Amino acid sequence: MGESINIREYLDIFKNRKKVVFLILFIFILGGGLLQYRHSKSYVPTYSSTVSVRINTNKKVETSTSNKKKSKEKEKEKEKEKEEKAQTQAQIPQDYGNSSLQSSSLNQSIAEKYSSLAVSKRAMMELKDKLRLKGSTESISRSISVVPQESIMEFIDIRVTNEDAKLGQKIASVMPEIFNNELKRVIGLDCVEVLYDATEPMINQKPQDNSLRNFTIIGIVLAIFVVLLLECLDNKIVTPDDAEKYWAVPVIGIVPFEKENIKGKKLRTEEVQA
């Protein structure tokens, strides 16, 4: 059978090397504390705004007119259209359900495959030119996340994170148009419509900084490693047990070593002279 591990021996080793352990722990705890303090001082709060869009291949594009007032004739035409829709609603063909399912699957496929186009380099260049943003296209794209909703894949959430709350909301408001233009260029479809406008900017939660904890753990591990390494490199015989352990020779006797008492020696010399 192998040698049994004596925990007391290891405790004695760390006790004898406690200065090394405390020194390493102090250095790492101090370094971790300073780093965490530096991060907390240099932290800049960020704000996020989210706009929800839908991929709809059956989207109807409405043409905007310069005149805000609508003529009465157009209002009458709309009323007639509503009546016609109400009349034909009961006469929907049976294939309508299949066509709507096909359209929905197409919308989901576009949302899944082409959602990354919203943060493409060309889209970011268009966004940068339109809002006159500073910084590179890569840094702008890193602040924008495009995520299709898990429940309904054709719905996409575009989230913009920025240090400036108003600028972040402004970018989020423009993103559906940028995304739609990019889809027009790539697949030739005008299919992005806004579900919910850009939300009010909300401050993001400050990320948790674990520098002090991580440095403390590293210090403990390094201290254990250094102590064990020093113990392995130390080949001095200190106790009788060390002699029996390393030389496999029984100890017959011990010669004590005592330091000379200089003060006592002086006293004895004075007594002799007296």
N, C-alpha and C positions, 0 to 999 in steps of 0.2 A: 504493500500500500504506500501511496505517496505521503509526503510530509503534510501534516495538518496545518491549516492556516490559523495562526494565533493573532487574534484581533488586537490583543494588548500590545504585542510587539509593534504593530503598525501605529497604534496610538502613541507609543513611546517615541517612535521615529518622528512623528509630526510634532510631538511635544519638544523634542530636542531641536527641531528645525523651525520652531514657531516664529522666529524672527524673519526667516525667509518667506514663510507663508503670509505673515502680516504685511511685509514689504510689498509683495506681489499684489495682494488684495488691495492694499492702499493705492497703489499706482493705477490699477484698473478701475477701481471705484471712482477715484478722482477724475480719471479720463472720461469715463462714462457720464459722470455728473456734469462735467464741463461741456461735453458734446450735447447732452440733452438740454442744458441751459442755453447753449448757442442756438439750437434748433427752435426753442420756444421764443427766443428774442427775434429771430429772423423770420418767423412765420408770418405770412401775409394771408388774410382771409380771402376765400374765393366764393363766388356766387354762381348758382346754376339756374338755368331757365329751360323749360322743356316745351316743345311743340309736337303735337301728334298729327300725323298725316295718314292718308289712306291711299293705297294703290287701287285705282278704279279705271279699268280700261273702257268703261262705258261713260266716262265723264263727259259732260256737256259743257263746252266752253261758252261762257256768256260774254258778249261783246259790250264793252263799256262805252257809253255815249257821253259826250261833253255836256249835254244839257241835263241838268238834274231833274227837271220836271218832265214827266211823261205825258204824252198826249192822251186824250180820252179814247181815241181810236185804238191805241195799243192796249189800253186797259180792257176795252171790250173784247179785243182779240184774245187776250189771256183768259177772260171769263169763258169765252166760247171753247177754248182749248181745254179748260177744266171740265166743262160739261161733256165734251167728247171723250175725255179720259174716263170720266165716271161711267159713261155709257158703254165704253169698250172694256171696262175693267172686268165685267162679268163674262166677256167672250174671250178670255185669255186661252190660247191654245195649250194643249197638254205638253208640248215640247218646251214650254217656257221654263219649267223647273230644271230640265236637263241643260238648257242653255245658260241659266243662271249659275248652275253648279260648275259648268265649264268655265264661265267667266270668273267665278270665285277662285277656282284652282289656278287659272292663269294669273290672277292678281297675286295670289300667294307665291307662285313661282317667281314672278318678277320681284316681289318684295324680298324673297330669300336670296336670289341670285344677284340682284343688281342694287341692293341697299348700300353697298360699299361705294357706289358711284357718287353718293352725296358728299363724300370726303376725298374724292379723287383730286389729283393735282390740278387738273383743268378747272374743276368746280371751285377749288380753293383760290385759284387765280382770279376767277370771276368774282368770287365773294370779296377778295382783297381789293380788287379794282372798284367794285360797287360801293363798298363802305369805306374805302381808303384806309385799310387796316395796316398797321405796322407789323413787322416781323416776317419770317419766312412762311411759306405755305405749309411746311412740315409742322411748325409750332402751332399754326392755326388749326390744322387737322387733328392734332393731339388733344385739343381742347373741345372737340366735338365727337360725340358718340352716337352712332346710329344703330338702334336695336329693334328688330321686329318683335312685336308682342307675342308671348307664348300662346295665349288663348286664341288670338286671331292673327294669323301670320301676315295678312294684308295690311294690318295696322302697324305703323312704325313710329317709334318715339325717337325724336332727335333732341339730344340734350347738349346744351352749350355751357361750358364752365369758363368763367372769366373773373379776373380780379375787379373789373369794373362791372357793377350790377346792370347799369343801363345799357352798356355796350353788349353784354351777354344776351340780354333780352332782344336787342336790336338784331343781333346775328341770328338768333333763333327765329325771329319773325321773317327773315329773308331766306332762310335755309330751304323751305318748301319750294320756292321759286327756283333757287339754284339747283335743287335736286331734280325738279321737273325739266329744266332746260338740259340737264345732262342726260336724262332718259330720252329726250327728244333727239339728241345728237346720236346716241348709241343705238337705240332700238326703234326710234321713230314714233314713239307713243307719248301723247300728252295725257298722263294718267295719274298725276299727283294732285290730290285735293286735301285741303286743311280740315282736319276734324276739330281740333281744339287749338285756339291761338296760343301764342307763347305765354307761359305762366309768369307770374310775378317772380322776380329774382329771389331766391332763397339762399341764405348763407349755408355753406357746407360745413359739416362737422369737422373739427380739427382732428387730423390723423393722430393716432396714439403713438407716442415715441417711447420705445423700449430700450433706448441706448444704455441707460444705467443698469437695467436688469441683464441685458446681453453681455455687457462688459464684466459684470460681477460673475456671471456663470463662466465666462472665458477665464477670468482671473482664478477662480477656484480650480478649474481643470488644469490650468497651467501651473498653479502652485503645487498640486498633487504630483504632476509630472516631474517638476524640478526637484521636489523633495525625494521622490523615489529614485531619480537619476543620481542625485548626490549621494544617496545611501548606497547605491550600487557601485559607485566609483570610490567610495570610502572603504579602503582595505585595512584600516588601523584596528589593532586589537585593544579594546578598551576594558572589557570585563572578562572574568574567568570563563563565563559561558561562551564568549566569542572564541576563546582558544579551543575549547572542546568542540565547538561547532565547526570551525574552519580547519583545524588541524587533526581532529579526531583523536586527541591525546588527553588522557585524564589529568587534571590539575592536582599536584601533590600538595603544594603550599603556596602561600602568597607572601611576598616581601613588601611590607608597607613602605610607602614613600611619603615622608613628611618634610615640609619646608622648615628651614631653620628659623627659629624665633630670634630675630636680630635684637630686639629689645631685651629679651631674656639673657642673651649672651652678654650684652653690655652690663646688665645688672650683675651677672656672675663675675665679670672682670673687675667691677668696682668692689665687690665683696672680697675678692682675693687681694686686691691692693690694700684694702683696709686692714 
